[in-house]
Structures are given as C-alpha cells and as structure tokens.
Amino acid sequence: MSTRSDEWSVPETELFARIRAALDADAEAVLATVVDVEGSAYRRPGAKMLLDPEGGGAGSITAGCLEDEVRALAVDVLAAGEPRVETWDLTGDDDVWGMGVGCNGVITVLLEPLTEGFRPVATARESGEDVGVVTVLDGDLPTGTRAVYAPERGFDGDCLPAWLRDELDDTVGEFVADGSSDTLKVDHADGSVELFVDGVRAPPELVVFGSGHDVGPVVELAKLVDFRVTVVSFRGAQADAERFPGADAVVSASPRDVGGLRAWDEDTYAVVMSHNFVDDRLALVELLETPVPYVGLMGPDKRFEEMLEEFDAEGVAVSEADRGRIFTPIGLSLGGDTPYQIAFSIVSELLAVANDRTPEHLSRRAGPIHERREPTDE
C-alpha cells in the first residue's frame, strides 16, 4: 500500500479495491471503522481507513482530527493481533487538543487486523451486491466476531449464535436497504451484546450516452464520488475505452437497443448527452420503459418540448410520473459553462437524486448535515 498523503481521500470504491488487494497479497493491515458518533463529526458510522505497518494506507475517518492517533494505535493492534475499540471525546472548548481542527463530537472507532473474515464484504461490494455486516464490539461474544447478511439468503455461516441471528434478521435488512450503519445493544437471558451493524451498499450505476469531449469530465467526476460508470456510444468507432479511461466499461449500441443493453434497476442512473436529437429521443423512449429514477437529458427546454411534440405525434405517452424522472435541462444551476463546470453541475444533481436530497445551502439547513437513524431497542 502506498504511503502518499494524497491517497487518504480515495473514493470508497478504491478503498475496497485496496482492501481486496491487501487480502490477495496476504499483507499485514489494519481496518479502522467509525462505529459510533455523538455530536458533530466529519464522517459518520461506517467510514473506514486501511492502514499498513509503515503508516500508509487509504481512506479517512475524520478531517485529520484522529488520523495520527489511529495510525499509532494500528501498530499496537497488529502487534497484539487482536481488535480493539477506542473512543475519543473531542467536545472540549479547545477543539482537538487546542489545534483548532474543528471536530466536536465523541467518536468511537473499531481497529482490527484485516483478515479473511472481511473478504465476503469486499467481494460483495465489488460484484454489486448489497450486504449487512454485523461485528461484535463488546459483551458475551469476542470482540471482532463478524457475520455477513444478504437480504436474499440471510446470514452466512454460524459465527453468531442462532438466537442472535434470528433477533437481528429484520433489523439488519433495514440497515442494508438504506445503507446506514450504527451501534446496537441486544439483550438476552444471560447478558447482552453490543454490535456494530454496517449496511454496505454496492456503488450506484451511471450510464452515460454520448461520446463527445464533454463526456470525459462527467465520467471522471462521477467516478470520484463512487458511481460505477458505463459509457455508451451510438457511433461504434468512438466506443474506445482509451477515450474514457476512467469508465468501468465503454460499449457501442443502437439507440433502439438501449432497453436490452443491461439490467436496469432503481440504483441505475442515466445521462443522455449524445447531442443528436434523433438518438437522444430514441434513447429516452427506451429508458422510460425501465425503472431508472433519473434520466438527465442534455439540452434546453425548447429541445425537450420538440421531443414531446414528436412523441405526441407518434402516439408515445409520457406520463406525469415519467416527466418527474426526466431532468432537463440537466444539472444544477451553478453558473458555469466550461466542460468541468457543467460536469460538476450534472454530477451534483445525480448525487442529490441518489441521496434523496433537495439541493440547498448547508448554511440554511436546519438540523444535522447527515441523516441519523433513530435509536433501535432490540
């Protein structure tokens, strides 16, 4: 693993790739995970860092408030070969030990040697499967005991006792569904167990239709915020992976074949920017037959109104529900007109839709920046 300082803030997808690579190489490493936060913090429960014995690694759990402390503790965790849970109270008047770095919460972190027990999690995310990860923090079971839950099949293996698996089945499914993470305490006849439940969702999919020069910045920025990106060119000669090195896939297709191009679902988003009126119109018709929640269409209102007129003449119905999925002109109103400024506008809108948010200034938002789960009593 690299020790370069600019690799701490890699996308989550890259972090999981590093975890998988460390497991494949049987490399010594420590996985640090935020398991609880009280008050304000830069990252929420579920945030992860991967650390190696030389102090390098990837990922971040704060804005620099604890990273040095965590790196130092990682050496001890590797030496002991056992997981440990540490809590830092950063709510004092002097910020972080008078350094003024701005964290103001109580943050609890699980540090554990990276073992094969985490491979099913990395594999599931890489393959596009959403899973829940249950890890024991304290109580009647050893710290670090872990089980992986998939909604389609329940818990894998018997690392957790049957009574606990039964108790958690519905709850973990809820965490997976909304991709949330939190610490729970489960009481039973002989005692109690404190657990961290981590809803690990596969990255959302973005399909970009087009092959112009403005597609590259959209691909690049979408990858940085953890979309898996496929570029679809309607011009076969331009379906060249070297033109879009950041994309996960580059393919050629006819606009009429968009519906059968892949499995479309509610975690897939589409951006149509071929700049060809006929191709865009045909692709839009196909996309409206899928369950995708977002179809971003490049071009002004007048262009879209012309499409609607043609749809009406052809007997193609565009319902109000469909109109709600079509975002055109595409993007948020950020005021820029360069390729990267436009791409920022598009990807910002994608994030807002994917996270079920209405864009607004955080300075005008009431309450916490991050959504928080209500306490769950088991």
N, C-alpha and C positions, 0 to 999 in steps of 0.2 A: 504493500500500500504506500501511496505517495505521502510525503511529509510536506508538500507545498501548502502554504497557508490559504491559497485561493481555492482549494478543493474542499474546504469545510462546508461551503454552502452549495453543494451539488444538488441537483434535483433528486426527489425521492426515488425515482426510478433508477438513477445512477447509484444511489446509496444501496439499494437492494442488489444491484448488479455487483457492487463491491463485496457485499456480504456473501453472495453466491461464489464469487471468485476466491474469497478467503477460505470458504469451506472446501472448495475444489482443491485448493493448494494445501489444505490441512495447515493453514497458517495460524499462529497464535494471534488472537484478537479478543477485544472486549466489546460487548454491545451495551451501550448505556441508553436507557429508555426513561423518559419522564413518565411517572406513573400517577402523580397527583400534583395539583396546583391549587393553592389557596391565595386569593388575591390576584394581582396582575403579573403576567409573565410574557415573555416574547413568544414562547411556544407552549402548546397545550399538551395534555397527556397523549402519549403515543409518539411524540417526537423522539428521534433516535440519532445516536452517533456511533460510529465504528472507530475503534482506536487500536493501534498496534503498539508493540513494546517500545518502539523508538519514539513514540509521541505523535506519530502521524495518523492519518485516517481520513474520515469523511463524515459529513453531516454536522448538525448543530442542534443543541437543546436549549440554548439561550442566545442572547445577543452578545455573548462574550463574558457574561457575569460569572459563569461557573466553569467554563471550558478548561482553564488551567487546573482547577481543583479536581475536576473529573479525570483529566489526563494523569494526574499524580496518583489518584486512587486506582486507576486502571492497572498500574504496575503492581499494586498490592493484591488486586483481585486475581491477576494472572499468577502471581507467586503462590497465593493460597489455593487457587484452583476452585474457588467457591464463590457463588454470587453474594452480593450484599446490597442492602437498601440504605441509602443515605438521604437525609433531609437537611436542606439549607433554609434558614429563615432570613430573608432579605428585606424585611419590612421596617428596619430601623431608619431613623431620620437621616442617616449618613449614606443613603443608597447602599452600595456594596462596599463595605469597609472604608467608607469615605472616598471611594473612587468616582462616584457620580456617574455610574454607567446605566442607571435608570431602572433596574429590576426592582420590583416592590411586591414580592409575594413569597409564599412558603412553597418551595419546590422539592419534591421527593423523586429520587432517581434510583432505578434498579440498574446495577452494574453486574454483568455476568460474563464469564468466559464464553466465547462463541463456540457452540458445539453443534453436532449433527441434529440436535433437537430443534434447531431453528430452520433447518433446510426445508421442511414442508411449507413453511411460511414464505420463504423466498421463492420456492418453486411455484406455489400457488399464485403469487402476485405476478410472476413472470409469464405464467400461462393464461392470465386473465381471469383467475378465479378469486372471488371474494371469500375471505375466511375470518373466523374469530380466533384469537389466541388467548388462552387463559393461563396465567402464570401465578403461582403461589408466592406471596410476599411474606406471609407470617402465619403462625398458627400451628395446627396439628399435622401439617404436611411439610416436608422440607422446602425451604426457600428455593425458588427456581424450578420447581416441578411444573411441567408445562403440558398442555393438551391443545390440539388444534381442532377447530369446529368448522364444518362446512354445512351450509343450510340444507343441501340435498341429501346428506348422509349422516349428519350428526357428528359426534366426537370420534376422532380416530384413536384407536388403541384404548388402553385401560390405565393410563398414567394417573388419572383421577379416579377415586372410588365411585362406584355406581350411584350411590345416593347423591353425590355432588354433581355428577353429570346430569342426572335427572332434574335436580334442583335448578341447574343453570341453563337447560336446553332452550327454553323460550327466551330467556334474558339475553343470552349470547347472540341469538338470532336477531334480536332488535339492534344490538350493537353493530352487527355486520351490515344490517340493512341501511343504517345511516352513517356508517363509517366512523363511529365515535369510540372513545376509549375512556375508561375510568376505573377507579379502585372500588371494590365491593367487599363487604364483610358478610359472610354466610355463617349463621349459627346452626348448630346441630346438637343432638342429645349429649354428646361427650365433649363439646367445646365449640370452637369457631375457627374459621379460616379466612384470612384476608387475601384477596385475589386482585390481580390486575387483568381486566378484560379489554382487549385491544381489537377493535374492528378494522381489519386490514383490507381495504378495497383495492381492486386492480385499477390501474390508471384508466381514465376515460379515453375513449377513442375519438379522434378527429379525422374526418375525411375531407381533403381539400381538392376541389375540382378546378383544374387550371394548370397551366404550365408557363405562365408569364413570369417576368422578373419580379413581380410583386408577391409571388407565392413564396419565395425563399424566406423573406423575413417573417411571414406568418408561421411557417414550419419551424423556424429557429426559435421564436418566442414561445410557441405552443409547447415545444419540447422542454424548454426551461421551466415551464410550470406544470410538467408531468402529464401532458397528453401523449398518447401513442398516436403517431401521425401517418396517415396514408395519403399520398398524392396520386390523383387520378388525372391523367392527361387524355383529352379527346383527340389528340394528334399523336399517333403512335410513335413518330420519330422523336418526339420530345419526352417520351416516357423513359428518361435516362436517369438512373439513380445518382450519377455524378452531378447532375444539375441540382439535386436536392439532397446533399449528403446527410442532413440531419433527419430525414424522414425514415421511418421504420420500413416503409415499402413505397415503391413507385410503380404504378401499373398503367396500362392503356386500356381504354374501354370505350364503347359507343355510348352516347347519352341515353339511348333507348334501353341499354342493358344495365343501367345503374341499380335497379331493384334486385337483380340477381348477382350483383358483384360480390356481396359478402352477406354475413348475418347482421342485420340491423337491429338495434335494440335501444332502450331508453338511456343507455350510457354512451351512445354514439352521437356525435355532433357533425354537422355538415356545413362547409363553407363553399359556396359556388361563385367562382371568380374566373371563369374562362374568358370573359369579355366578348363572348359570341352569343348574340341574342337567341338564336335558334337552339344552340347547345344548352344554354342555361335554362331555357324554357322547357326543353325535353327532360333535362335532369331534375328540374323542380317537380314536374309531374310525377316522375318516378319516386322521388324522395318523399312526397306527400302520401305515398302508399305504404311507407314504413313508419315505425313508431318513434323515429328520432324526434327529440324535443326542440331541436334548434336547427333551422336552415337559414344560414346567413347568405344573403344574396347581394352581390356587389352591384352598384348602380343607383341612379337617382329614382325618386318616386315616379317620375314620368315613365321611365322604362318599365317599372313594375306595373303601372296602370295599363300600358300597352300589352303586357303579357296577359293581364286579367281579361282584357278585351278579346284577345285571341282565344283564351280558354273558353270564354263565354260563347264565342262563335263556333268553337269545336265541340261544345257540349260538355266541357270538362268543369265539374263543380269544385269550387274552392270554398270549403265551409268556414264559418267563423272560427272554429277550433283550429283549422289549418292556418288561417290568417294569423292566429296567435303564435304559431310556430315559425312563421316567416319573419325574419328580421332584415328589413331593407328600408332605407339604405343601411348597410351593415355597419356595426361598430358603435361605440360610444362617442359622444360629441366632445372630443378632447382638443379640437382646434388645429391639428397638424395635417399636413398634406404630403410629406415625404413618405417613401415606402415603409420605413420603420415606424414612423408616427402612425400611419394608417394601420400597420400590423399591430401596434400596441392597442389601438382602438378596438380592433377586431378581437384580439385575444382577451382584452379586458372584459368585453361583452360576453365572450364564451365563459370566462370564469364566473361572472355574475350569474349567468343562467345555470351553469353546472352546480354552483353552490346555493342556488335558490335565493339569490340576493337581489335587491333593488339597488342599483348603484347610487351612492351618496358620499358626501364628505364625511370621513370619520369624525371630524371635529363637531359635526352636527348630529352625530348618532348618540342616542340615549342608551345607557347600559354598556355592558362589556362588548369588546370588539368581536370576540369569538363566542359562538354558541356554546352553552354549557348544559349538560344533562342534569335533569332533576335527580336528587338523591334517590337511590333504589334500595329499599329494605327487602332483604331476602328472608 
